[in-house]
């Protein structure tokens, strides 16, 4: 690390309790840059993100400037594959970070043997959206599966540990840049030397991919020039500039198309709120799509058995398929045809009248 590099300081929001999973309030904030000071703070339950009104929830997420990762080494039962706190600075070179051992460090937990268990707080570029933060964390965990994949959401908290061991590692970069460089290296690894005759077309494709993924900015252009280093012989600067300008023009047309998704939205998708399993809002069965006679009979069976028409209609479809499967075939292509098979199943609890329905529908057979 350069001698004039700034000292990494960590802002921690902490509670008045220790080991309370139900607590959501973290009213105290402290910024610390020494191991002793951090050790005193993390003796309390704590969070590394900032939340509105100091109340921890995804909806209250304000901002994060560190990625808070959890390492329990449960990815393997082979001690030779475990990661120790001292290994972290070698995994993330020149990235400021703080490592705090957890309360179960070198202790048995959940039926697993004693092993290194610790938290890692790595400096990142500020993120102000909860979903974007979770997406970034998922990207890091995918690249480094040693970290817990169940501890990636924006409302993550950590139990206090009065006996924590704290280590600070200084650096001048961020995990954000580290991940971007890793993606670029992967692109280079997949990119063979670009020979004469394919240089222009290949670099045009690369320019388009970079613009769609990262947007039209200096970072995209820098990655483009890095990829151009694979050209043999090299393309001159004027030709590379022309390729980039052409890709920019095409990218503007892409941006104007309906359904265009910006790089920010693509890299940090805004998922809709999941529908709880307990909440069901299913469409009604389209009985109007059935032939008149079949529709009337399915409705009559449903009324007679006092069951949803879905059950009798599905059974009717299966019976019709059985009657037709030996008479017709569907020809997908010259050498491939299939009979008109249709497989249906009625799913219901015992005594919900499945058998009477099937008996009534299959009587004609």
RABELGI-V230092 format. One record per residue. N is the residue number from 1. PSI is psi in whole degrees, 0 to 359 (NA if undefined). OMEGA is omega as a letter, one per 20 degrees, with the letter a starting at -180 (999 if undefined). NEAR is the number of other ideal C-beta (glycine too) atoms within 8 Angstrom. Layout:
# RABELGI-V230092
N | PSI | OMEGA | NEAR
N | PSI | OMEGA | NEAR
This chain:
# RABELGI-V230092
1 | 135 | r | 7
2 | 148 | a | 5
3 | 328 | a | 4
4 | 9 | a | 3
5 | 140 | a | 9
6 | 150 | r | 3
7 | 132 | a | 6
8 | 127 | r | 13
9 | 148 | a | 7
10 | 126 | r | 12
11 | 122 | a | 10
12 | 137 | r | 14
13 | 124 | a | 13
14 | 161 | a | 14
15 | 179 | r | 13
16 | 5 | a | 5
17 | 174 | r | 9
18 | 120 | r | 9
19 | 21 | a | 8
20 | 100 | a | 8
21 | 338 | a | 5
22 | 348 | a | 4
23 | 138 | r | 8
24 | 1 | a | 7
25 | 128 | a | 8
26 | 79 | a | 14
27 | 347 | a | 6
28 | 138 | r | 9
29 | 134 | r | 7
30 | 142 | r | 9
31 | 122 | a | 8
32 | 149 | r | 10
33 | 7 | r | 9
34 | 152 | a | 7
35 | 321 | a | 8
36 | 317 | a | 7
37 | 316 | r | 10
38 | 321 | a | 15
39 | 320 | r | 11
40 | 324 | a | 7
41 | 315 | a | 12
42 | 3 | r | 15
43 | 343 | r | 10
44 | 157 | r | 12
45 | 139 | a | 14
46 | 161 | r | 14
47 | 157 | a | 14
48 | 348 | r | 13
49 | 160 | r | 14
50 | 134 | a | 8
51 | 146 | r | 15
52 | 134 | r | 7
53 | 23 | r | 5
54 | 22 | a | 8
55 | 117 | a | 9
56 | 117 | r | 10
57 | 158 | r | 9
58 | 322 | a | 8
59 | 334 | a | 5
60 | 4 | a | 10
61 | 128 | r | 16
62 | 309 | a | 8
63 | 153 | r | 9
64 | 138 | r | 14
65 | 6 | r | 9
66 | 150 | r | 10
67 | 120 | a | 12
68 | 105 | a | 13
69 | 152 | a | 14
70 | 124 | r | 12
71 | 110 | r | 13
72 | 359 | r | 11
73 | 37 | r | 11
74 | 6 | r | 6
75 | 346 | a | 6
76 | 151 | r | 7
77 | 4 | r | 4
78 | 113 | a | 6
79 | 333 | a | 5
80 | 343 | a | 4
81 | 2 | r | 6
82 | 152 | r | 10
83 | 133 | r | 9
84 | 159 | r | 6
85 | 325 | a | 10
86 | 344 | a | 5
87 | 338 | a | 8
88 | 312 | a | 12
89 | 339 | r | 10
90 | 333 | r | 6
91 | 325 | a | 8
92 | 78 | a | 11
93 | 135 | r | 9
94 | 23 | r | 7
95 | 123 | r | 14
96 | 134 | r | 10
97 | 160 | r | 15
98 | 133 | r | 12
99 | 127 | a | 14
100 | 122 | r | 14
101 | 144 | a | 14
102 | 173 | a | 14
103 | 345 | r | 9
104 | 17 | r | 7
105 | 125 | a | 11
106 | 36 | r | 6
107 | 152 | r | 7
108 | 146 | a | 6
109 | 131 | r | 8
110 | 37 | a | 3
111 | 0 | r | 4
112 | 150 | r | 9
113 | 166 | r | 5
114 | 140 | a | 5
115 | 167 | r | 10
116 | 129 | r | 12
117 | 122 | a | 13
118 | 167 | r | 11
119 | 144 | a | 12
120 | 126 | r | 14
121 | 108 | a | 13
122 | 137 | a | 13
123 | 135 | r | 11
124 | 168 | r | 13
125 | 143 | a | 7
126 | 136 | r | 7
127 | 130 | a | 11
128 | 12 | r | 6
129 | 131 | a | 8
130 | 317 | a | 11
131 | 323 | r | 11
132 | 321 | r | 11
133 | 313 | r | 13
134 | 321 | r | 11
135 | 319 | r | 11
136 | 316 | r | 14
137 | 321 | r | 12
138 | 321 | r | 10
139 | 319 | r | 9
140 | 315 | a | 13
141 | 325 | r | 13
142 | 321 | r | 7
143 | 330 | a | 7
144 | 80 | a | 8
145 | 359 | r | 7
146 | 338 | r | 7
147 | 150 | a | 12
148 | 124 | a | 11
149 | 359 | r | 8
150 | 9 | a | 4
151 | 53 | a | 9
152 | 356 | a | 10
153 | 166 | a | 9
154 | 343 | a | 11
155 | 27 | a | 12
156 | 136 | r | 12
157 | 165 | a | 9
158 | 137 | r | 14
159 | 145 | r | 10
160 | 152 | r | 15
161 | 100 | a | 12
162 | 339 | a | 6
163 | 23 | a | 6
164 | 144 | r | 12
165 | 128 | a | 9
166 | 134 | r | 13
167 | 134 | r | 8
168 | 133 | r | 12
169 | 129 | a | 12
170 | 162 | r | 8
171 | 173 | a | 13
172 | 357 | a | 7
173 | 194 | r | 8
174 | 161 | r | 11
175 | 330 | r | 12
176 | 310 | r | 9
177 | 322 | r | 9
178 | 315 | a | 12
179 | 323 | r | 12
180 | 317 | r | 9
181 | 324 | r | 8
182 | 318 | r | 9
183 | 321 | r | 8
184 | 319 | r | 10
185 | 322 | r | 8
186 | 322 | r | 8
187 | 318 | r | 10
188 | 321 | a | 10
189 | 327 | r | 6
190 | 353 | a | 5
191 | 116 | r | 9
192 | 171 | r | 4
193 | 136 | a | 6
194 | 109 | a | 11
195 | 165 | r | 7
196 | 138 | a | 6
197 | 338 | r | 4
198 | 0 | a | 8
199 | 311 | a | 11
200 | 313 | a | 9
201 | 319 | a | 7
202 | 316 | a | 9
203 | 330 | r | 16
204 | 317 | r | 11
205 | 317 | a | 8
206 | 318 | r | 11
207 | 316 | r | 13
208 | 317 | r | 11
209 | 317 | a | 8
210 | 319 | a | 12
211 | 318 | a | 13
212 | 329 | a | 9
213 | 319 | a | 10
214 | 348 | a | 9
215 | 173 | a | 9
216 | 93 | a | 6
217 | 175 | a | 7
218 | 326 | a | 5
219 | 318 | r | 8
220 | 318 | a | 13
221 | 323 | r | 9
222 | 317 | r | 8
223 | 323 | r | 12
224 | 315 | r | 14
225 | 325 | r | 9
226 | 317 | r | 9
227 | 327 | a | 13
228 | 339 | r | 11
229 | 346 | r | 7
230 | 352 | a | 10
231 | 135 | r | 11
232 | 111 | i | 8
233 | 166 | a | 4
234 | 148 | r | 7
235 | 146 | a | 10
236 | 162 | a | 6
237 | 320 | a | 5
238 | 320 | a | 6
239 | 320 | r | 9
240 | 320 | r | 13
241 | 320 | r | 8
242 | 318 | r | 8
243 | 317 | a | 13
244 | 318 | r | 11
245 | 321 | r | 8
246 | 319 | r | 10
247 | 324 | r | 12
248 | 319 | r | 10
249 | 318 | r | 8
250 | 322 | a | 9
251 | 324 | r | 12
252 | 323 | r | 8
253 | 321 | r | 8
254 | 319 | a | 9
255 | 330 | a | 8
256 | 352 | a | 6
257 | 146 | r | 7
258 | 140 | r | 3
259 | 6 | r | 4
260 | 136 | r | 8
261 | 123 | a | 5
262 | 159 | r | 8
263 | 321 | r | 9
264 | 317 | r | 8
265 | 322 | a | 9
266 | 316 | a | 10
267 | 340 | r | 8
268 | 73 | a | 11
269 | 141 | r | 8
270 | 93 | a | 6
271 | 147 | r | 6
272 | 156 | r | 4
273 | 126 | a | 4
274 | 144 | r | 5
275 | 124 | a | 6
276 | 149 | r | 5
277 | 332 | a | 4
278 | 342 | a | 4
279 | 116 | a | 6
280 | 127 | r | 4
281 | 69 | a | 4
282 | 148 | r | 4
283 | 153 | r | 4
284 | 154 | a | 4
285 | 133 | a | 9
286 | 72 | a | 6
287 | 337 | a | 10
288 | 344 | r | 5
289 | 347 | a | 4
290 | 153 | r | 10
291 | 151 | a | 5
292 | 311 | a | 6
293 | 315 | a | 6
294 | 319 | a | 10
295 | 314 | a | 11
296 | 319 | a | 8
297 | 318 | r | 11
298 | 319 | r | 15
299 | 321 | r | 11
300 | 319 | r | 8
301 | 319 | r | 13
302 | 319 | r | 14
303 | 319 | a | 7
304 | 320 | a | 7
305 | 354 | a | 11
306 | 52 | a | 6
307 | 163 | r | 11
308 | 142 | a | 6
309 | 340 | r | 11
310 | 321 | a | 7
311 | 311 | a | 14
312 | 325 | a | 17
313 | 319 | r | 13
314 | 317 | r | 12
315 | 322 | r | 14
316 | 321 | r | 13
317 | 318 | a | 10
318 | 319 | a | 11
319 | 318 | r | 12
320 | 319 | r | 10
321 | 320 | r | 11
322 | 320 | a | 8
323 | 332 | a | 8
324 | 345 | a | 9
325 | 332 | r | 10
326 | 356 | a | 4
327 | 333 | a | 5
328 | 156 | r | 7
329 | 152 | r | 7
330 | 126 | a | 8
331 | 106 | a | 7
332 | 319 | r | 6
333 | 183 | a | 5
334 | 321 | a | 4
335 | 22 | a | 3
336 | 118 | r | 7
337 | 155 | a | 6
338 | 145 | r | 8
339 | 167 | a | 8
340 | 56 | r | 10
341 | 147 | r | 7
342 | 122 | a | 8
343 | 123 | r | 5
344 | 160 | r | 8
345 | 138 | r | 5
346 | 117 | a | 10
347 | 119 | r | 3
348 | 162 | r | 7
349 | 162 | r | 4
350 | 148 | r | 3
351 | 22 | r | 4
352 | 13 | r | 7
353 | 31 | r | 11
354 | 312 | a | 9
355 | 313 | r | 6
356 | 322 | r | 8
357 | 312 | a | 15
358 | 321 | r | 10
359 | 317 | a | 8
360 | 318 | a | 11
361 | 322 | a | 13
362 | 5 | a | 9
363 | 325 | a | 6
364 | 342 | a | 4
365 | NA | 999 | 6
